[in-house]
Amino acid sequence: MVAKKRPAASSSSGAAPAAKRQRRVGLYEEYKGRKIPEPRLPRPAAAAGFKAICWNVAGLRALLAKRSKELQRLVRQEQPTVLGFLEHKLQEGEQVEEATRTLQALLPEYMPAVFSCAKRPGYSGAAVLVRKEAAGGSKVTPLKFEKGPTEGRTLCVEFPKVFVVVSYVVNSGDGLKRLKERIGHWDPKLRQHLASLAKKKPVLLLGDLNVAHRDLDIWNLEAPYIPVSAATTPEERASFGKLLDAGFVDGFAHLHPEAKGAFTYWSVRARNRAPNRGLRLDYALVSKGAVAGKGSKVRLVDAFHLPAFAPGGDHCPVGATLAGA
């Protein structure tokens, strides 16, 4: 409902007219009606190092049935040590068993996938695969930060020198119905757990964190609905800042601080992929020691997006490479 405009106060009242709300200026307004350019960012020439990739696939069964060659191409191209899937939407039992068999046939160089599933059918879920030669000494543990029944959102893979956490953070939803839970419960629990892990060894957090933190990460910042939309509210953006303040670094922003048009999500319904009207919702965060310089035992050398693997929109894979892990 649009509020009725009140008349300005008369001079006899002695009250000053209300200040006009300042309009936000978006960083991409110059591209209205045109495609927002996608950045061409340098990556290390050598693929050596400990590489992890995470991808919100919005349904693993569809990916395996219709885009299996694309998945194999991703693995051939990047050779990740850890491959995570988010929002697989599978249920424990026959669905997970079938997906496990299919993944083993497609990607025989990996150990069988480990799944975490939601109690609610066709919803959420996380899965990870670990390359066979790196699996020795690794351990996968499901983590739960949501209230109520498990939603299968987070898995932690412990390696001898690093923790890799893949997480599908709670979406505040239509009407921001889960915003209070998100910023008052989920985010603090995640921060606390990551901080406890970082006391033991370096941490890499990968996933769909469901927030566009910086103005650069929002294609239409000037839109009036942005402050009241899930993933772009001031509350969610400030909460993400608290995660950084807790000792973590946004790997992509650290390596490419001025990259414009570097989004990881595009609305399929709005057909936003072709004009590159997106949001950066997917991240690779590392504990601060990983960016402390060459003296660090475990060091971030690359953080990247792979938008070519999301030709029709939704989420693209994101990843990071660590030296010394």
N, C-alpha and C positions, 0 to 999 in steps of 0.2 A: 504494500500500500504506500502510495506517495503522500507524504505529509503536505498539508496545505501551507502555502507561504504566508507567514505573518506579515502584517504591514509594518513598515519602519516606524520606530518610536518618534513621536513628535518632539520638536525642539523644546516645547514647554515642559516636557517630562523630565528633562535634564539627563536622560539616559542616552548613551552613544549607540548608534546602530550596530548590530551584531557584525563581527568581522566575517567576511566571505571566506569560506573554506578554500584553502589553496589547492589547486589542481596538481595531482602528481604528474610528473613528466616521465614517460617511458623512454627507455634507451633505444627502442626500435621503431619509434613513430615515423621516422623518415622512410621506412620501408612499407608504409601502408599501400596496399595494392600491388606490392612487389614481393618477391622472395627475399627472406632474410638470408644473407650469405652464410654459408657454413664454413667455419675456419679450417684451414689446412695446418695441422699442428705437427711439429717434429716429434718423432719417436726414436728411441735408441736403435741403431742399426742392428745390433746383435740381439737375438731373442733370449740370450742366456739369462738365467736368474730364476727366482721363484715367482711364478706368475699365477695369479688367481683371477677368475672371471665370474661374474654373477649376472644373471639375466632373469628379469621378470617376464615369463613367457605367456602369462595370462591363459594357462591351460596347456599342460604338457602333452596330453593325448593328441591334441590338434597339431602341435609341433612335430611330434614323432610320426604322425600319419601323413602330414602334408608338406613338412619342411625338413625332413630328415637329412637330405643332401646338404641343405644350408647349415644344419648343425655340424655335420661332418666337415664342411668347408671351414667353419669357424675354428674347429679343433685343429685341423691341419694348418691353418694360417697362424694361430696363436700358440698352440702347444701348451695349454695351461696345466699347471700342476694340480690346481683345484678348479672345478667347474661347478658353480651353484645355480640352481633353478629356484625361482620364487613364483608364488601363486600357481603351483602345479595343479591344484584343485582335485587331487586324487584322494581316494579313501584307502585305508589300510585293507589288506586282503587281496582280492583278485586284481583290482586296478593297479595297485603298487607292484604286485608280482609281474603282471604283464609289462608294465613300463620298465621294470628292472631287466627283464629278459630282452626287451627291444633295445635298451641302452647298451647292454652287454654285446649284442650283435653289431650295433652300429659303432661302438667305441670300445673295442676289446682291450685297448691299452689302459683302461681304467678298472679299478675295483668296482664291485657292485655298488650301485647308488644307495645312499642312506637317506631315508625319507622321514619327515615329520609331517603329520597330517592333522587337519582340523577335525573336530568332532562333527561339525556341520558339513553335510555333503556338498561337494562342488565348490569349496571355498578355500581360499588361502593355501598354505602349505609351502614347505621348503624342502630342498633335496640337495645333496652334494655328492660329487664323484671325485675321487682322488686317484691320480696317476699311480700305476702299480709300483714303479720304482721309488716313489716317494711315500708309499703307504706304511712302510716299516716304522714303528714307533708313533704312528698317528692314532688319534682317538677322536671319535665324533660324539658329541653330546648335545641333545636337544635342550633348548632353554625356553622358559615361559615367563613372559612379563605381563601378559594380558590378564585382566580379571575374568573370572568365570571359566567355562570350559576351554581347553586348549584350542588354539587356532593354528598351531604348527608353524609359527612364523620365523623361528630362529634356530640355527644350528651353529655349534662351535666346533671347529676342527683344531685339535692341538697337535702341533709338530714339535720336534725337539727344540727349535729356536724361535718359534712364532705361533701365535694363536690367529686363526682365520675365522671370523664370525660372519655368517651370511644372514641377513635379516630383512624381513618384509614388515616395515613399521606400520602400525595401525593408521588407517586412513580416517580422518575426522568425519568424513561422510557427508551426505546431503543434510543440509540444515545444521552442520557441525555437531551432530548428535553425539559424536565420540570425542569431541575436542577436549572436554574436561578430563576424561580418562587418559587421553593421549598425553597431554602436557602435565597432568597431575600425578599420573601413575606410571604409564609405560615409559616415557622418556626418562624420568628419574631412575627407574629400575634399570634401564639399559645403561645409563651413565655409570651408575654404581657398580654394575657388574663388569663393564669394560675397564673401569678404573682399578678394580680388584685384579683383573687379569694382567693389566699393564704393570702391576707391581712384580709380577713373576717373569714376564718376557714381553717382547714387542707384540702389538696387536694390530691386525688389519681388519677393519670392518668394511664389508661390501654389501651393497643391496639397494633396494628401493626404500629410501628413508622418508618418502612421502612429504617432502618439504622443498620448496624453492628458496634457498637461503638468501641469496644476494639479488639486488635489482637486475643484475646481468642475467640471472637465471629465469627471468619471467618475460615472455615476449610481449605481453600487453599490460605492463605495470599500470598504465594510466586508466585501465578499465575500472569503473566504479565498483564492480563486484569483486575485484581481486582481494581486498582486505577481509571479505566475509566468505571466501571460498576455501575449501579444504586444500591444504598444502601451501597456501599463500597468505594465511592470516598472520598478523603481527605476532600473535602468541606462539604459533608454531615456529616461525622464523627466529624468534628470541630464544625459544627452547633449544633449537639447534645450536645457537650461539653458546649456550651453556655447556653443550657437549664439547665444543671446541675449547672452551675455558677450562674444562676438566682434564685437558692434556692431550687433545687429539687435533689432528691437522687434516683439512680437506685436501687430499692429494692432488686432485685435478686443479683446484684453484691455486694451490701452492706452486705448481709447475707452470700453469698457464693463467696467471692472474687477470689478464686483460682480454682473454678470448671471448669474443662476442658470437652469439648464435650457436653456442655449444650446448645444445639441449639433449636430453635423453628420453623425453616423453613427448608424444604428439597425439592429440585427440584423433581417433579414427572416425568418430561420428562427424566431427567438423572438417574432416579431410585436411588436417593441418600439416601432414608430413611434407607434401610437395612444396608448399611455400615456407617450410621450416618455421612454423609458428608453434613453438614448444615451451617446455619447462625443463629445468634440470632437477630431476627428482631422485636420481640414482647416483651413488657416491662410492668412493674408495677413501676411507679415513684411516690414518695411521697414528700410532702413538708418537708423541713429539720427538722422541729419541731417534726415530727413523729419518728425520729431516735435519738432524743436528750437524751434518757434515760428514766428511770422509772418515772421521774417527768413529762413526757409529758402526757397531758390529752388524746390525741389520739396517739397511738403508733403502729408502724409496728412490727408484731410478725411473719409473714411468707410471703414469696414471692416465687412463685413456677411455674414450667412448668409441663404440663401433656402430655408428648410425646406419651403415650400409646393410646391417642385418635387421633393420626395421623399415623396409621399403614402403610399407603401407601405414606405418605409424605404430602407436602404442609405445612400449619401452624397447630400447636397444641395450645390448650387453655393455657392461662397464667392467674395468679391471685395473689391476696394478701389478707392477713387477718390483720385487725386492731383491737387492743384492745381499748376500751373506745369510740368507735364510735357509 
